[in-house]
Every structure is written in C-alpha cells, then in structure tokens.
Amino acid sequence: MSRPLGVGIYFAGQMQNINMLGGSSEVINNLVKSQQYLIDEIYLFQNQFKESLVNAATDITGYGFIGHLKEMVESSNLYRQSNNLESLKVLLDLFAFKAYSGVFDLIRKDVKSTFFESNKEIFDKIYKVNKQKRIINFLYENSLDQKTFNERISLLLDPQTCGPLLISCNPKYENVLKDKWYKVGEVVKM
C-alpha cells in the first residue's frame, strides 16, 4: 500500500471541530500529491525485470480498504475459476496498516465518516462467513481483544479521499518496492 489510511475519519473529526494537534500537514500534503510517480516506477521495474510486477491494483476511495480489497479478490477469483484455478483469499496483518496521526484517537471517540455504516455492512457480509471460506481473514485475530480488533477494522472501513494505492505483487518483488510501498498482508490459496 502506498499511503496511510484515515482521511475520512480525519475530516469527520474536523467537521466536529476536534483539534487534530498538528496532524493536518501530513494529510493535506498527501491529498495534493499525485501518486503517478509510483506507477511510473513500477513500469520502470517491469521493463528492467521483463515481467509484470503487479497482479491486481486499485485505489482506496469510498468503499474503504475492505470494500476495495473485496472487489479485487472477487474479480481475481472469477478469472481464476473460469480458468480452473484454485480461488484465493487474503490474510491481513491489522497492525501493518499505517494511519494518519490522531486517527486512532478519533476512532476511540467514535468519530466516523459518512459512508462508514454502509462499508460496515460490506465487512459484516464477509466476516459472517465461516472463517475457512472467507476471502479476507486476519492474522493474529484470536490474540486481539475485541476493542483493538474493532478499532483496526474501523480504520479499514473508512472511506478515503485521494486514498492510497493498493497492489498485489509477487513476493519476490517486495524488496524492490519496500521503499515506497508497505505490506499489509498476503494472498494465499483457499
């Protein structure tokens, strides 16, 4: 992933006149900064390695991280099923996600952006499925207390404005991309 999450929560806090204690500069700087240079760099690496680095990609916007990841996995699985390949699922590390400064404090104050509830419905549909059949699972889920789990999930449900890019790539390219991207999980076969 290319950027932190939490823009929607940040702006919801601003609308409630909650002081973000200096967190605004990072948010605003990222909102006005194009991410095209990241795509250009991937093209350069692909030319260098003579193969595609990216298996799937999206930008995180209104459906939040979970909604966009769900679309990526479902689309990939439709393709895989039509080609008689085993379906995939994603294992997410909830502690790998970066959030803008002060966002978890806002989550603890129950600050939510406008599309949070509809994004939560998407999550609930995924989460109610038997864990073995879920397309999105969480590493260390059983070791987290419910409060921490809910806080982390709230971040992943937050709709973003000018949000991060999310890519799925072959693990052999992680070291090439790690300077400007950060890993939040892994894709595995069902």
SELUM-966748 format. One record per residue (C-alpha): residue in three letters; y, z, x. Coordinates in steps of 0.25 Angstrom, whole numbers, plus 5000, padded with zeros to 4 digits. Layout:
AlaYZX ...
% end
This chain:
Met500050005000 Ser501449975005 Arg502350084999 Pro502350224993 Leu502250244978 Gly503150324969 Val504350234965 Gly504150244950 Ile504050404951 Tyr505250404961 Phe506050324951 Ala505550414939 Gly506050534947 Gln507350464950 Met507550444935 Gln507350584932 Asn508350614943 Ile507350684952 Asn507950694967 Met506950624976 Leu507550684988 Gly507750564997 Gly506450484993 Ser507250374987 Ser507550295000 Glu506150265003 Val505850224988 Ile507150134988 Asn506850075001 Asn505450034997 Leu505949974984 Val506949884990 Lys505949845002 Ser505149715000 Gln503649725003 Gln503549575007 Tyr503449615021 Leu502149685019 Ile501549555012 Asp502149465023 Glu501449565033 Ile500149545026 Tyr500249395027 Leu500449405042 Phe499249495043 Gln498449395035 Asn498849285044 Gln498449365056 Phe497149405051 Lys496849275044 Glu496349345031 Ser496949415019 Leu497249565021 Val497549595006 Asn496449594995 Ala497449634984 Ala498849674983 Thr499849724972 Asp501249794972 Ile501249924965 Thr502249924953 Gly502249964939 Tyr500750004937 Gly500850094949 Phe499850094960 Ile498650114951 Gly498950004942 His499149904952 Leu497849944960 Lys497049944947 Glu497549794945 Met497149764960 Val495749824959 Glu495449764945 Ser495949624950 Ser495149634962 Asn493949674955 Leu494049564945 Tyr494049464956 Arg492849534963 Gln492049544950 Ser492249394948 Asn491649374962 Asn490549464960 Leu491149564970 Glu491049714968 Ser492249784962 Leu493249864970 Lys493949994968 Val495050074976 Leu494950204982 Leu496350264983 Asp496850374992 Leu497850454984 Phe498450514996 Ala498650385003 Phe499750344993 Lys501250354998 Ala502250404988 Tyr503750404990 Ser504450534994 Gly504550634982 Val503650554973 Phe502450654972 Asp503550764969 Leu503950674957 Ile502550654953 Arg502350814953 Lys503650814944 Asp502850724934 Val503850614937 Lys503250474932 Ser503750334931 Thr503850254919 Phe502450184920 Phe501650304925 Glu500950324912 Ser500450184910 Asn500050184925 Lys499250314922 Glu498550244911 Ile498050134921 Phe497650254930 Asp496950324919 Lys496050204915 Ile495650184930 Tyr495450334932 Lys494550364920 Val493450264924 Asn492250324931 Lys492650344946 Gln491550254951 Lys492150144942 Arg493650164945 Ile494350054952 Ile495250154958 Asn494850284964 Phe495450394972 Leu494950444986 Tyr494850604986 Glu495150604971 Asn494150724969 Ser494850804980 Leu496250794973 Asp496750894964 Gln497250834950 Lys498750854953 Thr498650784966 Phe497850674960 Asn498750654949 Glu500050654958 Arg499350544967 Ile498950464954 Ser500350474949 Leu500950404961 Leu499950294959 Leu500350274945 Asp501850264948 Pro502450124945 Gln503150074957 Thr504449984959 Cys504349904971 Gly503049974974 Pro502049964985 Leu501149844988 Leu499649874987 Ile498649794995 Ser497149794996 Cys496749745010 Asn495449745019 Pro495349875026 Lys495349805039 Tyr496849775038 Glu497249925035 Asn497749945049 Val498549815049 Leu499249855036 Lys499350005038 Asp500850005044 Lys501449955031 Trp500349985020 Tyr499650115017 Lys498150125012 Val497950194999 Gly496450164996 Glu495350074998 Val494649964990 Val493149984989 Lys491949924981 Met491649994967 
% end
